[in-house]
């Protein structure tokens, strides 16, 4: 996560797709051999994989392994719950497991109550596991003011707040050292290390350990490791480089620096340079680097490459033809206990809770939604501005293209209500149902916009409509999120679930990075006159061609 006050260096970096690479450039076969030589005997070899390993928006990666399972934490900004955790057994196939931050209870702006928290909230944070008490720890700073630590004995939760620390550990990496001491590496350009108390509730020591040379520029996104007796702080240069600091004298240094990659050609056509991720070791001893590439309009998506180590203890990303490989042989890992849950498919909102693939735009009003026999959304806000409407429920878009289709029961809408399916970001559009004067129409609306301070500049213009009868309508949004250019989103509807009619012109999804999060599919229902209406989303399907 980059400082918002430093956009120019990031913009310049994003425009660079190739250049100097520091490290060994090996062909794919050599990379496979390097990984295989350190693999556990009798472990099954997976098939080759292609990058990105997951084409959804999961940025500011922290990755750990506990036993034979890998866990991946990411940024969520203003979306709630925050800090999703993904799980994998092979580093390639991932599923949702939970969220570390159950609710963004960091001020009323995260409730859309008099203020808004867009592009605030959960930035780059850290996930760790402490074997001594069999507990997961999440650590992150909020609003540059203070740091919060949450814990759980299982990634699915329940997660609870352990403590609040007055120091804002910016872009922090949490290390559970071999002697069970907790350390935090953090900072932007000036990198510091803090030691926490044995119970993890307070800071007992903090010290600056490194100052980035002006020739390098900005370093941030700390990940903290102890490997073979050395301490390492893995740092990103946004958004085109990765560096590492090494200490042979303990967590407080002194540290020496080495470049891992710079302006390295990435594996996603139109995407940026792989950076800001984490290192992880398989049970067999092979190392991997899971990074992300900027890939707007979809967001920042994870790519995986094997890593080897020099004889004097420095990591080297294994390249293919001088670039981060588009594919590599799969990690050699123990057989997974089961298949992971697919990222696409049908959700009928059964059970008593939302599935962890869902996140609200800001905190919801929990009195005005329910699941079981579909998702019921009662109007929670009177507004003509979707960006102010509470209880808008989002789902990441699957790339490179995907389609979301919902079946909507609109029979309980009231005059002035607006409900439907949006492509949501700082420039948005939607297809949905509007009820006025007792009449129901399906409409396509675009022109919902924000400025660079995330204030609304456009509440939308209706550009197409059609009358509908009955109590149900099917709404569909198709999104092309291939990076490198502005891409189209299109909308259609159906009255029978089979025959769909295109509604309105293509919506151009922007590919700027400043909002950080990529486009999402979003379900909404808000009032423009008075509360009291509701809709029921009976089915949501995310599909790919």
C-alpha positions, 0 to 999 in steps of 0.5 A, a space after each residue: 500500500 502506497 502513501 496517498 501523498 506520494 502518487 507520482 512515483 507510483 504512477 511512474 512505476 505503474 507505467 513501466 513493464 520491463 527493464 533491469 532485473 537483479 537475480 538469476 534468470 533461469 529457464 522454466 526447467 531449471 526452476 522446476 529442478 530447483 524446487 523439486 530438489 528440496 521437496 519432501 520425498 513421496 510428495 505428489 507432484 502437482 501439474 503446472 500452474 499459470 499466473 495469475 494463480 487467482 484472478 481476483 482483487 487481493 492486494 498487499 499479500 501476507 502469506 503463512 503456512 500452518 502444517 500443510 495449509 497456506 493462509 493468505 491475508 489481504 487489504 480491504 480498505 472500506 469494505 466490511 468485514 475486513 482483512 479476508 483470509 484465503 486458504 490453500 493446500 498447494 499455493 495455487 488453488 484458493 478458497 475463502 476461509 474468513 475475515 480477521 476484522 469482523 467489523 470496522 468499528 474505527 469511527 462513524 465514517 465506516 458506518 456511512 454515518 455523516 462521513 465516509 471511509 472510502 480508501 481508508 480502513 484496512 491497508 497492508 496488514 499482517 497475519 501470523 501464527 503463534 504455535 505456543 498458544 495455537 493462535 492466529 494474529 492479525 495486526 494492522 494500523 487504521 487511519 495512521 492513528 493506531 494499531 489493532 491486533 485481533 486473534 483467533 484459534 481458527 482462521 474461520 473465527 471468531 476473531 476478537 480484538 486483543 489490543 490497541 497500540 498507540 503507535 501506527 505500525 504502517 505497512 507492518 509485518 508481524 514475526 513470531 520469532 523462534 523464541 516466541 517473541 513478537 516483533 513488528 517491522 514497519 514504516 515507509 522509507 524509514 524502517 523500524 522494528 518494535 518488540 511486543 510484550 509476551 502477551 502481545 498487548 503492548 510495545 516494549 521497545 521500538 528502534 529505527 533499523 534502516 533508512 532507505 537510500 535516496 537512490 532507491 526511493 520509497 520502501 514499504 510493505 514490510 514482511 518480517 522473517 527469521 530464516 536459517 538464523 538470519 532476520 529478513 525484512 522483505 520490502 516493496 518499492 511501489 509499484 515496480 520493485 522488491 528489496 530485502 534487508 538482512 541482519 545476522 545480528 538479531 531483529 534490531 540489526 544492523 541490516 544490509 539491503 539487496 535488490 530482489 527485482 526491479 522493473 521486472 516484466 510480469 506474467 499478466 499482459 497489460 499488468 504491472 510489475 510483481 511486487 508487495 507480497 510474501 515468502 513462504 516455504 513448503 513442508 518439503 523445503 521449497 520456497 515461493 514468492 506470492 506477489 501481486 500485479 496491478 491489473 486495473 480495472 480488476 484490481 491487484 491480483 496474485 502471481 506465484 514464482 519459485 525462489 531459491 537462495 544463494 549460498 550467503 543467504 539471499 533470495 532469488 526469484 526464478 525467472 523464465 526468459 528474463 521475466 516472471 513466468 506465465 507458468 511454472 511446474 506446480 509446487 510439490 506438496 502433500 496430497 490435499 485433504 480435500 478440494 477447495 471451494 471454487 471462487 465461482 458458482 451459485 449462492 442462494 444465501 442459505 444458512 444463517 450467515 453470509 459466506 466469507 466471499 461477501 463484503 459490505 460497502 462500509 459496515 451494514 445496518 444489521 437490522 435491515 438485512 437477513 439471509 436464509 431463503 435468499 438475501 433480504 435487503 430492507 432499505 437502510 438509507 434514504 438517498 439518491 446517491 449509491 455511494 451513501 447507501 448502506 447495506 450494499 453487498 459486494 463480490 469480487 469480479 473474476 477475471 479476465 471476464 465474468 458474469 454475475 446474474 441475480 434473480 430478484 424478487 421486487 414485490 415488496 419495493 415501495 415508491 422511490 426505491 432503487 434496487 439492483 446489480 452494480 459495477 461498483 468503484 469510483 466510477 460506477 453503473 448499474 442495472 436494476 428496478 425502480 418503483 415510482 408511482 406504483 409503476 415498476 421499470 428496469 433501468 440502466 444507470 451510469 454516470 455515478 462518479 467520485 472525485 479524487 477525495 472520494 466525494 460524489 460528483 455524479 449520482 447517475 443518469 438513467 440511459 435506458 429502461 423497459 417496463 416489467 410486470 410480475 414480481 421477479 426479474 433476472 439482472 445480469 452484469 458482464 465485466 471485462 477486467 483485462 488490464 492495460 486499458 479501460 474495459 467494457 461492462 454490459 448489462 441485461 435483464 430477463 423476465 424468464 431467466 432464459 432469454 436476456 435482453 441487453 439494456 443500455 450502452 456499454 459502460 466503460 470501466 476505468 483503469 486508474 489505480 488511485 482508488 486501489 480496490 478494483 471493480 466489484 459486483 454489488 447488490 443494493 437496495 436504497 430508498 429515495 423517499 422513505 424507508 420500509 421497502 425491501 427486495 429479496 435476492 433469491 440467487 446470485 451466480 458468478 460464471 466465467 466463459 
